[in-house]
Structures are given as C-alpha cells and as structure tokens.
Amino acid sequence: MTAARHTLVIGLTGGIGSGKSTVASGFGRLGVPLIDADLIARELVEPGKAALEEIRAVFGPECLTTEGRLDRTWISEKIFADEKLRRQLEAILHPKISKRIKALIADVQAAYCIVVIPLLLETGQQNLVDRILVVDTPENEQIKRVAARDKLSHNAVIRIMDTQATREARLAAADDIIVNDSDLETLTSHIRSLHHRYLELSNGN
Ligand code: ADP
C-alpha cells in the first residue's frame, strides 16, 4: 500500500490591486484547483450561518441590512475605526475560514493547488500552506489599478494599503515572487513557468 500523496499547497498573497485575482485565474486556466479565502469568508456570513449570529451578538443588529445580510460597508467602517472590534471580528471568522480551507485542501485531487489568502501574513495563516507566492507590484501601480477598478480616490486606496503588510514584509516572507509590473502577456508567461516549477516540486512530495 502506498501512502496518500500530499498535495503541494501554494498560498497566493499580495497587496490590494497587486493582481492576485488575475494571477489566480491564470493558474485556474491551466487546470489548477483554486481555493479563495475571500469567497469562503463571504459564504460563512450568509444568513442562517453561525458566524453571522456571532457577529450580530458582538456588533448589534445595526450590522445587518434590512434583508438580514451582513452590511459589509457598515462593518468595514466600524473595524477600520476600532482595533478591538477588528480583532473580535477576526476571532470569529479566522478559525472558521482556516477550518474550511483545510477541508477543501483535503479534497483536492491534483499535484498542487493555489489558496488565495489576501491577508495571509496579517492573519498569521502561513501554517496552512507549503509555499508562499507573493504577487508584487510597485505601489504607484497598485494605487492606479485599484482606483480604476473600485472607483476609489488615491487617498482611499492608500488608507487600505496602510492597514496591510508592507511590500518589504511580504517579499521577506515569499518563497516565490511574481512581479506584476508589466502587461498581461508577461504575467501569463510568469504563471506558466511557475506552474512547471510547482509540478516539478510536487513530484518530490
Ligand atoms: P487583487 O486581486 O490583488 O486585488 P486584481 O487581480 O483584481 O488584484 O488586479 C487589480 C486590477 O488591475 C484589475 O482590474 C486587473 O484587471 C488589473 N491588472 C492586474 N494585473 C494587470 C496587468 N499586468 N496589466 C494591466 N492590468 C492589470
């Protein structure tokens, strides 16, 4: 009997607007299974889920819209202004997100998978993954891309970036780096070469 093969788990992270979603889709097009922490977080707070009740108990009924869904704008503003509330929200969500990520990884039938965790370093979830892939983009480019994508002012983007790990901290934690400072064709070729590297690495597992 051979032991079950371990799936190589790549944690994909990067600052807002660095290109994580774009890179993840590129791996997805190559047939690599994707797990998305943001999507999991959204599913966890759907009406009827335990997490939503726990959040309501901490934040009060104002955290819900009239349809009984989590009011994401309201809650973002609250936790932006109050560090203690941010930690309380994280204490509710992060263990549940980690548990769900682990369950999804256990179901993967592939040599490797990509787990997109935007706040991988900020939330100390490095233990979930075997390698950290950082998408690195010059900050001025991040600001331009997010301002265009989300119709935000440059200052609003900078405020969000200030709550995230610094570019230096991310690069220091990276096993692999994709520099996304050029066109999408260049990005695709970076993704393809990393794909081959991950397939090779997973052979050794
Ligand atoms: P993240 O998921 O890290 O927030 P996205 O993948 O959504 O970032 O990228 C931010 C924006 O920049 C998106 O509108 C995306 O289409 C665009 N983008 C990403 N990489 C490039 C690139 N190399 N060239 C041009 N636009 C890009």
Residues whose N, C-alpha, C, O or C-beta is under 5 A from the ligand:
A	BS01	ADP	G15 I16 G17 S18 G19 K20 S21 T22 R145 R149 N180 S182 D183 L184 L187
